[in-house]
Amino acid sequence: MTPPQRDNTNRDYPPSPIPNHRLGAATSWEELPIMERNAQEELKAHLMATNDEFQRLASQHLEYAKQLDALEAIPHLTYEQELEETRLKKMKLRLKDQMEAILSQYRSQQVA
């Protein structure tokens, strides 16, 4: 049985700050207008400097990304390595969701 091919085309780190749930919203970082990109980057930088939880989540997200890079550099993964790769991807996505929740909460507080 041939092991499944790993898809490296949809890597998402550093984490994209774009919420994909908004109707009519840009679906990728490249589709955002430059001003909105800058605002997103400024917000992330602000939260990295002022929000301990956001900083902790981003740091752990980066650590998982590095671990995934190491696994993806291996030409043929063992079954255990494939399980670890899947586990890391899920944990990384969970962290991204938590970071996005903090970004959304911060945005809603700024509007109110």
C-alpha positions in Angstrom: 0.0 0.0 0.0 1.4 3.4 -1.0 1.4 6.0 1.8 -0.7 9.1 1.1 1.1 12.1 -0.4 1.6 15.0 1.9 0.2 18.3 0.7 2.6 21.1 1.5 0.8 23.7 -0.6 -1.6 24.8 2.1 0.9 25.7 4.8 -0.5 28.5 7.0 2.2 29.9 9.2 2.9 32.4 10.3 -0.8 32.2 11.0 -3.1 34.0 8.7 -5.2 36.6 10.6 -8.1 36.4 8.1 -11.4 35.1 9.3 -12.8 32.9 6.5 -16.3 32.9 8.0 -17.3 36.4 6.9 -19.4 36.5 3.8 -17.7 38.3 1.0 -14.4 38.4 2.9 -11.1 37.8 1.2 -10.2 34.1 1.3 -6.4 34.4 1.3 -3.8 36.8 2.6 -2.8 37.9 -0.9 -6.4 38.9 -1.7 -6.6 41.5 1.1 -6.1 45.1 0.3 -2.7 46.4 1.4 -4.2 48.7 4.0 -6.2 45.9 5.6 -3.1 43.7 5.6 -1.2 46.4 7.4 -4.0 46.8 9.9 -4.0 43.0 10.5 -0.3 42.9 11.0 -0.4 45.9 13.4 -3.1 44.2 15.4 -1.2 41.0 15.6 2.0 42.9 16.6 0.0 44.8 19.3 -1.4 41.6 20.7 2.0 39.9 20.7 3.3 42.8 22.7 0.3 43.2 25.1 -1.6 39.9 25.4 0.2 37.1 27.2 -2.3 34.4 26.0 -2.0 35.5 22.3 1.8 35.4 22.6 1.8 32.0 24.2 -0.5 30.6 21.5 1.6 32.1 18.7 4.8 30.7 20.2 3.3 27.2 20.5 1.9 27.5 17.0 5.4 28.3 15.7 6.9 25.4 17.6 4.4 23.0 16.0 5.2 24.4 12.6 8.9 23.7 13.2 8.1 20.2 14.2 6.0 19.7 11.1 8.8 21.1 8.9 11.1 18.5 10.4 8.7 15.7 9.7 8.0 16.9 6.2 11.7 16.9 5.4 11.7 13.1 5.9 11.0 11.4 2.5 9.1 8.4 3.9 7.3 8.6 7.3 6.7 5.7 9.5 3.2 5.0 10.7 4.0 6.6 14.1 5.5 9.7 12.3 2.3 10.0 10.2 0.2 9.9 13.3 2.4 12.6 14.9 2.1 14.7 11.8 -1.7 14.5 11.9 -1.7 15.2 15.6 0.6 18.3 15.2 -1.6 19.6 12.3 -4.7 19.4 14.4 -3.1 21.0 17.4 -1.7 23.8 15.3 -5.1 24.4 13.7 -6.7 24.5 17.2 -4.1 27.2 18.2 -4.8 29.2 15.1 -8.5 29.1 15.9 -7.8 30.3 19.5 -5.7 33.1 18.1 -8.4 34.1 15.7 -10.9 34.2 18.5 -8.7 36.6 20.4 -8.3 38.7 17.3 -12.0 38.8 16.7 -12.7 39.6 20.3 -10.2 42.5 20.2 -11.7 43.8 17.0 -15.3 43.7 18.4 -14.1 45.6 21.5 -12.5 48.3 19.3 -15.7 48.8 17.4 -17.9 49.0 20.5 
